[in-house]
Every structure is written in C-alpha cells, then in structure tokens.
Amino acid sequence: MKRTVLITGATAGIGRATAIRLAREGFRLILTGRRNKLLSELQQELRKEFEAETLSLCFDVRLFDEVEKHLGRLPEGWQEVDVLVNNAGLAVGLSPMHEGLIDDWERMIDTNIKGLLYVTRCIAPGMIARRSGHIINLGSIAGREVYANGGVYCATKHAVAALTQAMRLEMTDYGVKVTQICPGAVETEFSIIRFKGDRLRADRVYEGISPLTADDIAEAILHAITTPDHVVVQDMLIMPKAQASATTFHREQSDLNSTHKQKE
C-alpha cells in the first residue's frame, strides 16, 4: 500500500522539490501552502507527470483554527498520514535585535515554531494511535549556530531542534520516527523573502559559491523516509562544499568578479 506524505509549504523551494521527488517514487501526497494558484499548478503537474494521487489544502500554518479545520477533518482515504514533513518556514529581515521589526519576529516565530507545533498536534495523535509514522522537521545550520543580525531566526531554528529532540523522546515508545534535516545555504526563495523582494541583495548571498539546491534536500528527505523500519536518520546536517559554518564560505573570486562586471 502506498504511503501518504503530508508536506507543508509545498508551493515553492524545498517543499515543492520534495513533492516532485516523492511523486516520482509513487507516494500519495497531501500538499499544503498559502498560495492556492501555486498549489493547483503543482497538483496538476504531479498528476500529469507521475499520475500522482494528491490532495491540496490551502491554509496558513500560523493560524491554528485553519490548521485544525483542514488537518483535523481530512477527507476519507486521506486520514492516515504516514509521513509528516514540517517544511513551512522562513527568515524575514537581517537586523540586530535593537533595530528589529516586531512584525518580522512574529512572522518567523508564528511560522517556524507555532506552525510546526500546530500541524504536529493535528497529525501526531493518529501516528501514536497506529504506533507507526515518521515526522521530518526542517531545521537549519542556524539551529546549531548563532550569527549576528539573525538572532530571532536562529532562535526559531534552535527551537525546532529542541522540539525535534523532545518529540523523539516522547514518541519512541509508539514506534514513530522523528528526523531533523538541517540545510546550510540553499538557493530558493529563502533570501528573497528574507530581503523582502530585493533580488540584488538576495543574489549576493550566493555569489562565488555553488549553493545547495532544493533538489539536494528533497533527496535527503527521500533517503530518511525510505530507510528500513528499524533505522532512523535522527539528524542530518547538509552543507554545500564551499560552506564550513553558518558564516564561513569559500567564494571563488573569478565568479565574484564576473558577477560584479555583469551588474555594472
């Protein structure tokens, strides 16, 4: 029987790449996100390309009433979620705390922490009752290190790491696997959102390096959920070759010079 995977934040980046990768492998997919048009387009693409069984649900993970409305009352045939991929998350702004915007902080805290909790609260009880399931939480190198001007984002990802460890302790007796996947620099919408649409500033994050792609992380997620039942990938840190820590990169000067010339 095909396993059912629920992916939050499936409209772009790692979530979208994971949906495509898992559809290729024949998983049934519940796709969630805030952008209904992108959800519909992804659903159509997966059905056309892979004949994938999909269910799309448009809601905001920051709002518990919406999460409960959609995930607490899943349609018949979709109620047994085998794998939950808590992917929805973001970084907004890059400012020291004494200059930070409250709205930026609340968006990160509400999405990265509370959204993960809300979705898990709706899905995990079914896994516990069936004594089977797998929860994948998307963490970050920012959940292992802290860097200046990103304190609140780092705090949210440290919270994801703590919640993942607590889930693992609480769910081991019920046969539920819990995994954290922690990427370094991945070229997706991440930096565009962080810099609020400033593409020039976002592009500079990846100058002179070959960053990870969303497909790289999707491949890691596939690996984690296809290990034998007795094997758990508890924690995975994935970095591009050019990145040694949250803030340490080797940047190719020739690439930098070429990029600067193009911008001039």
N, C-alpha and C positions, 0 to 999 in steps of 0.2 A: 504494500500500500504506500502511495506517495506521501511523503511528509509535508506538512503545512508550515510555512515560514511567514511570520509577520515582520515586516520591515518598516520602521518609522523613518520619516524624512526621505522617502523614496523618489522624490521628484528630481533630484539632482545629485551630483557628486558621488560619494561612496554608496549612498543608498540606492541610487539608480544603477550604478555599476554592479552592485550586489544582486539586484533584482534580475538584471540581464544574465549574469553568470549563473545564478541558481535556476533560472528558467531554462537555460541551456541544458542543465542537468536533470530537468524533469520535476523540480519541486513545485508544489502548489503555493501560490503567493498571495498574501494579504498586503496590499500596498497602501501606506498612509502618507499624508502630507497636507500642506495648507493650500497648494496651488492646484485647483481642480483641473484646469486645462492641461497641465503637465502630467497629472496623474492619468487622465484619459488617454493622452497621447502615448504614454508608456504602456498602459494596459493594451492598447491596440497594437503597438509594436510587438509586445511579447506574445500576443495571441497569433499574430500574423507570422512572426519569425519562428516561434517554437511551439505553437499550439498550446501555450501555457494556460493552465487553469488559474485565473486571477480574480481577486476581489479588491476593488479600490474604495477607500474610505477617506473622505476629505474632512479633516478637522485639525485643530491646533492642540498639540500635546500640552500646552501651558494651561489649558482650561479643563479642570477635572470633570466638569459636567459634560463637556463634549467627549472626552475620553471615555467616560462611563457610558454615555449614550451609544457610542459606536462599538466599543470593545466589550461592554458588559452585555450586549444583546446581539452578538454575532449571528448571522443567518444560519439556518440549519445546514449542516455539511461543512461549516467553517469554524465550529465552536472549539474543536480540539486543535490548539496551536502547539505544534511540536517544537518549534524554534522561534524565539523572540530575538530580533536584532534591534536593540535600542541604539539607533543610529542618529536620530534627530539631535542636532546640537549646533552651536555657533559661537563665534567670538565677535564682539562688537566694540570698536574703539581700541585705541592703544595709547592710553593716557595714565599718568601717575594718579594714585588714588585721591590726592588732594585736588585734582582737576577733573576727576571722572564725572561722567554724566549718570545720574540716577537711572534714567531710562535704559541706558546701555547695561548697567549692572542687573537691573530687573529682568531684561530680556535673556541675559546669559543664565542667571540663577533659575528663572522660571522654565527655560527650555532644557538646559543641561542637567539640572538636578531634579526639579519638581516634575518635569515632563517624564523623565526616566522612571521616577517613582510612581507616577500616576498610571503609566502604561503597565509597569510591572505588577502593580497592585491588582489590575484587572485580569491579567493573563496568568500570573504565577499560581493562583489558587487551583486552577484546572490542572496544571502540571503536578502540583502537590497531590491532588486527589488521584491522578492517574499514576503517580510515582514514576513519572517519566517526563523529560523535557530538557531543553537547553536554552539558556539565556546568554546572549552575546551583548556585552556593553562596550560601546566605542569610547575608549579613553583617549589619551594623548601623551606625548612626551611631556606636555605641560602638567600632567598629573603626577609626574615623577620629579620635575624640577620647577623652579620658580624663576621668572625673569621680570626685570623692571618694566613697568608700564602695562604689564599683562596680569597683574595680581589677582583680579577678580576672576578672569577666565581660568587662570591656573588653579585658583581655589575651587572652582566648579569641577575641574577635572581631577583634582585631588579627592573631591567628594565622590566622584564616580569610582575611583579606585577603592575608597573606603566602603562604599555601598556594595561594590562587587565582592569584596572580601567577606562582608557580613552576610550577603546572600549565600555565598558558598558555604559558610559555617552553618547557616540555618537550613539549607536545602539538601545537604549531603545525605541525611538520613532518608530522604524521599527520592533519591535517585535522580535528582535534577542537576545537570551540569551547569556550571557558571564560568564564563570566559570573559576576559578583558582583552581587547585589541587596542594597542596604543601606537598610532602612527606618528612619525615625525612630519616633515614638510611634505604635504600632498597638494598638488596643483589642481584645485577645484574652485568652487565659488567662495571658498573659505576666506581668502584675503580680500576679495571684492566686497564681501559682506562686512568684514572687519573694518575696511576703509570706506564703507558706505557708498560704494559705486565708483570710487576713484581707481580706475583701472591702471593708470600710470603708476600709482603708488603700490598697488597690488602686484603688478608685474615685477617691481624691483625686489620683491621678496624672493623671487626665483631666479634672479639674474646670476648667470655664471655657474649654475648647478643644474643637474638633471634630477628634478624632484620625483618623489613617488607619484604614481597615478592612482586614480580611483580604482582602476582595474587591479592594481597590485594588492590593495586592501581587500577587494572583493575575493581575490584568490585566497587570501589568508583566512577570510571568514569561511569560505567553502571548505578549506582544509580542516578548520576547527570543528565544523559540524559533520564532517564525514569520517572522522576517526572512529575506530571500533568503540563499542558501547563502554568498554572498561577503561577507555583512555580519555582523559580530559586535558585539553590545552588550557591551562588556567590563566596564563598571562603571556601576551606576545607583544614585544616592542619591535617595531619595524621602522627603519630609518633609511633614507637614501644614502648611498655610499659617501656622498660629499658632506654629510652631516654627522657630527660627533656628539653633539649635545643640543639642547634647546636653542642655544645661541651661537654654536660653533660650527662654521661652514668653511669648506674649501671652495672658493669661487675661481673659476677659470678666467684669467684676465683677458684672454683673447675674446671670450664670449662677452665680457663686460664692455670691452672697447667697441665691439661690433654693435652691441645694443645701444650704447651711447651715440654712436655715429648715426644709427637709424633714427634715433629720437631727435637728433639735431636736424 
